[in-house]
Amino acid sequence: MAVQIQGSASIAFSQQRPVRLAAARHPGNNNDNTAGLALIDIDGTVLARSGLGSRYTSIAWSKADSIKGEELGIIAASHSDGVIDLISASKLLDGQEQSLLGNIQTKINPFIQLDFSQHAEGLLLAVSTRDIRLYDISAGIDNIVEYSKKEGLELDLNEQYVSAKWNKKVNKVFGVLNSKGVMITYKVNDQDKTYSQWTIIDGGHLQKDKEEQEENQKEKNIQYESLDFNSVIATQFVIIGQIEGKGSVRVFDMRNANDPIIDFILDNQQQQVNKTQKKDKEVKSIKNNKLVSVDWCSADPNYIVACNEEGISYCWSLASKRLLGELNIKQQSKVK
């Protein structure tokens, strides 16, 4: 399916059923006053819009009751100045004007990714290119704690980070992806905070505990953008990026540290190439292949959604290993 918002988009699945998507516009050159945040049903129906003229660098959707009384969870949305809005999903769906509950004021400029833990209620992971923060909102909007300071979390901030996400299966473990294709997992409040390190080398192969890549082993003409974890199988994660200008969606399993178990490519010929099945699938409306955000659905791990710079999001079914139908926020959509 394709979800389209004016400008680039960030997307996040709800953590509970029914499966829904939140999609938001990124900062851009557009001066229109269309809604910056939309909630969408999995069948393509636009359920709610909010944030007139707003643009967000990233969004995340928490589990139910991460703040007491918020039965549909909280949507966190970061602005380019580092401020994180906290929005009530239930109030937004009900059409209430006061869906904004409050915000987190930070000096980080800007956060490139947000993610809520599925285990520790209200624990928000926020990452910029050079910094990672954890915020605990479970005690309410007026009692937000910077969890990373409380727990003494220390991270190596010498690398340029492109993404960080919680492991959806293992409590208080998150993965950090840097621009060199190295994914390191950490555990909060653990004396040995580094769990494991994985590196993507030439050809898309995954190797464990490989700190430095030889020049001839580095993947050529690739840019890494984002990652996420499977909510059922703790060892599986997805990484998106661009390979020679083509959008890439790869699913790896740490138990089989070699080739990706699923490898999708969006090419310039408006086709989806599923390298696993060696088949071409026709896809409509692929104008920009640079994928910038990904989310692996928690409520139904059959779905992975990734969006490009133009705000078009593509949702894959892992069961059928194919791209699904199209959604368009600006009009009622037809889902294949």
C-alpha positions in Angstrom: 0.0 0.0 0.0 1.2 3.6 -0.5 0.5 6.3 2.0 1.0 9.8 0.7 1.4 13.0 2.7 2.6 16.4 1.4 6.4 16.4 1.9 8.4 13.5 3.4 6.8 11.3 6.0 7.6 9.4 9.1 5.4 6.5 10.0 4.5 4.4 13.1 2.2 1.4 13.6 -0.1 1.3 16.7 1.1 -1.2 19.3 -2.3 -2.8 19.7 -5.2 -4.0 17.5 -6.9 -2.8 15.5 -3.8 -2.2 13.4 -3.5 1.5 12.5 -0.8 3.7 11.1 0.2 7.2 12.2 1.9 9.2 9.4 3.5 12.7 9.6 5.1 15.2 7.3 8.8 16.0 7.6 10.2 19.6 7.5 10.4 20.6 3.9 10.0 23.5 1.5 6.3 23.3 1.3 4.3 26.2 2.7 0.9 24.6 2.6 -1.3 24.3 5.7 -2.5 20.7 5.3 -2.5 18.5 8.4 0.9 17.3 9.4 -0.3 14.2 11.2 -2.8 11.6 10.1 -4.2 8.3 11.6 -5.0 5.7 9.0 -6.8 2.3 9.1 -5.0 -0.6 7.6 -7.7 -0.7 4.8 -6.7 2.8 3.7 -9.4 4.9 5.5 -8.1 8.2 6.9 -9.5 8.2 10.5 -8.2 11.6 11.8 -5.9 14.5 10.9 -4.1 16.9 13.2 -1.3 19.5 13.4 -2.4 22.1 10.9 0.8 23.2 9.0 3.0 21.2 11.4 6.0 19.2 10.3 7.7 16.5 12.3 11.1 14.9 12.0 9.9 11.6 13.6 6.9 10.0 15.3 6.3 7.0 17.6 3.2 5.3 19.0 3.2 3.9 22.5 1.3 0.9 23.9 -2.1 1.4 25.6 -2.0 3.1 29.0 1.6 4.2 28.8 0.1 7.2 30.6 -2.8 6.2 32.8 -6.2 6.6 31.1 -4.8 6.8 27.5 -6.3 3.5 26.3 -5.0 3.9 22.7 -1.6 5.1 23.7 0.5 8.2 23.1 1.9 9.5 19.8 5.2 11.3 20.3 6.2 13.7 17.5 9.5 15.6 17.3 9.9 19.0 15.8 13.1 20.2 14.1 14.0 22.4 17.2 14.1 19.3 19.4 10.7 19.7 21.1 8.7 16.5 21.3 4.9 16.8 21.3 2.9 14.1 23.2 -0.5 13.6 21.6 -3.4 11.5 22.8 -4.3 9.0 20.1 -7.8 8.5 21.5 -8.6 12.2 21.6 -7.2 12.6 18.1 -9.4 9.8 16.9 -12.4 11.3 18.7 -11.8 14.6 16.9 -11.1 16.6 20.0 -9.2 19.8 19.5 -7.1 19.4 22.7 -5.4 16.2 21.7 -2.0 17.7 22.5 -1.3 16.7 26.1 2.1 18.4 26.5 5.7 18.2 25.3 9.2 17.4 26.2 11.6 20.4 25.9 15.1 19.4 24.8 18.2 21.0 23.4 18.8 18.3 20.9 18.5 19.6 17.4 16.8 17.6 15.9 15.8 14.0 16.8 15.9 11.8 13.7 14.0 8.9 15.3 11.7 8.2 18.2 10.5 4.8 19.5 8.4 3.6 22.4 9.3 0.4 24.3 6.7 -2.4 24.2 7.8 -3.6 27.7 8.6 -0.7 29.9 5.5 1.4 29.7 6.1 5.0 28.6 9.8 4.6 27.9 10.7 6.7 24.9 13.9 6.3 22.9 15.0 9.4 21.0 18.1 9.6 18.8 19.9 12.3 16.9 22.9 11.9 14.7 25.2 12.3 17.7 23.1 11.7 20.8 20.7 9.2 22.3 18.2 10.0 25.1 15.6 7.9 27.0 12.5 9.6 28.5 10.1 8.0 31.0 6.6 9.5 30.6 4.7 6.8 32.5 4.2 9.0 35.6 2.4 11.6 33.5 3.1 14.7 31.5 4.1 16.8 34.5 6.5 14.1 35.8 8.7 13.2 32.8 12.1 11.8 33.8 15.1 11.6 31.5 15.7 7.9 32.1 19.2 7.8 30.6 20.4 10.1 33.4 18.5 8.3 36.1 20.0 4.9 35.0 23.5 6.2 34.2 23.3 5.0 30.6 26.5 5.6 28.8 26.9 5.2 25.0 29.7 5.6 22.6 28.7 8.8 20.8 31.7 9.0 18.4 29.8 7.5 15.5 27.2 9.2 13.4 23.9 7.4 14.1 21.1 7.0 11.6 18.6 5.0 13.6 17.8 3.4 17.0 14.9 1.1 17.9 13.8 -1.0 20.8 13.9 -4.7 20.5 10.2 -5.5 20.5 10.7 -8.9 22.1 13.4 -8.4 24.8 12.9 -6.0 27.6 15.1 -2.9 27.8 17.3 -3.9 24.8 17.6 -1.5 21.8 19.7 -1.5 18.6 21.6 1.4 17.2 22.5 1.6 13.5 25.3 3.9 12.3 26.2 5.2 8.9 28.8 2.5 8.3 26.2 -0.3 8.5 27.2 -1.4 12.0 24.2 -2.3 14.3 25.1 -2.5 18.0 22.6 -3.7 20.6 22.5 -2.3 24.1 20.7 -3.2 27.4 19.6 -0.4 29.7 20.8 -0.7 33.3 23.2 -3.5 32.6 26.8 -3.4 33.7 27.9 -4.8 30.4 25.8 -2.5 28.2 26.9 -3.8 24.8 25.0 -7.0 23.9 26.3 -7.7 20.5 27.6 -6.0 17.3 26.7 -6.8 13.7 28.1 -5.4 10.5 26.7 -5.5 7.0 29.5 -6.3 4.5 29.8 -6.5 0.8 26.9 -8.3 -0.9 24.5 -7.7 2.1 26.1 -10.3 4.3 25.7 -10.0 8.0 28.7 -10.7 10.3 28.9 -10.7 14.1 31.4 -8.7 16.2 33.2 -7.3 13.2 34.5 -3.8 14.3 36.3 -2.7 11.2 35.6 -3.5 7.6 38.3 -4.0 5.0 37.9 -1.5 2.2 37.1 -4.2 -0.3 34.4 -5.6 2.0 32.4 -2.5 2.4 29.1 -2.3 0.6 29.5 -0.1 -2.4 27.2 2.9 -3.1 24.9 2.2 -0.2 23.3 4.6 2.3 21.7 3.2 5.5 18.6 5.0 6.9 16.6 3.1 9.5 16.0 -0.2 11.4 13.4 -2.0 13.4 12.8 -5.3 15.2 10.3 -8.2 14.9 7.9 -8.3 17.8 7.7 -12.1 17.8 11.2 -13.3 16.9 13.8 -11.4 18.9 16.7 -12.1 16.6 15.1 -10.6 13.4 15.5 -7.0 12.3 14.9 -5.0 9.2 17.3 -2.3 7.7 16.3 0.1 5.0 18.5 2.2 2.8 19.6 2.8 -0.8 21.8 0.6 -2.9 23.0 2.4 -6.1 20.0 4.7 -5.9 17.5 2.0 -5.4 15.4 1.6 -2.2 16.4 -1.4 -0.2 14.5 -3.3 2.5 16.4 -6.2 4.1 15.3 -8.5 6.9 18.1 -10.3 8.8 18.2 -13.0 11.4 21.0 -13.0 14.0 20.8 -16.8 14.3 21.8 -17.0 10.6 24.4 -14.3 10.3 24.8 -14.4 6.5 22.5 -13.4 3.7 19.2 -11.5 4.5 16.2 -13.8 4.7 14.1 -11.2 2.8 15.5 -8.7 0.3 13.3 -6.2 -1.4 14.4 -3.6 -3.9 12.5 -0.6 -5.3 14.1 0.3 -8.6 13.8 3.2 -11.1 11.8 1.1 -13.5 8.8 1.3 -11.2 9.1 -2.4 -10.2 9.6 -4.1 -6.9 12.2 -6.8 -7.2 11.9 -9.6 -4.6 15.4 -11.0 -4.8 14.4 -13.9 -2.5 11.8 -15.2 -5.0 13.7 -14.0 -8.1 10.5 -12.4 -9.4 9.5 -8.9 -10.5 6.3 -7.4 -9.1 4.7 -4.4 -10.8 4.3 -1.4 -8.5 2.6 1.9 -9.3 3.7 5.4 -8.3 7.3 4.8 -7.4 8.8 8.3 -8.0 11.5 8.5 -5.4 13.3 5.4 -4.2 15.1 6.9 -1.2 13.5 5.2 1.8 13.9 7.2 5.0 11.8 5.5 7.7 10.6 2.0 8.6 8.3 0.4 11.1 7.7 -3.3 11.8 4.1 -3.8 13.0 3.9 -5.0 16.6 0.2 -6.0 16.5 0.7 -8.0 13.3 4.4 -8.8 12.5 3.3 -9.8 9.0 3.5 -6.1 8.0 6.6 -3.9 7.4 6.1 -0.3 6.2 8.7 2.0 4.8 8.4 5.5 3.4 10.4 7.6 1.0 11.3 11.3 0.9 8.2 12.3 -1.0 5.9 10.9 1.7 4.9 7.8 -0.1 4.9 4.7 2.2 5.1 1.1 1.0 3.7 -1.8 3.1 5.0 -5.3 2.6 3.4 -8.6 3.5 6.0 -11.0 4.8 3.7 -13.9 4.4 3.2 -13.4 0.7 6.6 -11.6 0.3 5.0 -8.9 -1.8 4.0 -5.2 -1.8 0.4 -4.7 -0.9 -2.1 -2.1 -2.3 -2.1 1.7 -2.2 -3.3 4.2 0.4 -3.6 8.0 -0.2 -4.2 10.3 2.7 -5.5 13.0 0.4 -8.3 10.9 -0.9 -10.1 7.7 -0.2 -7.8 4.9 -1.3 -8.2 1.6 -3.1 -6.5 -1.3 -1.5 -5.6 -4.2 -3.6 
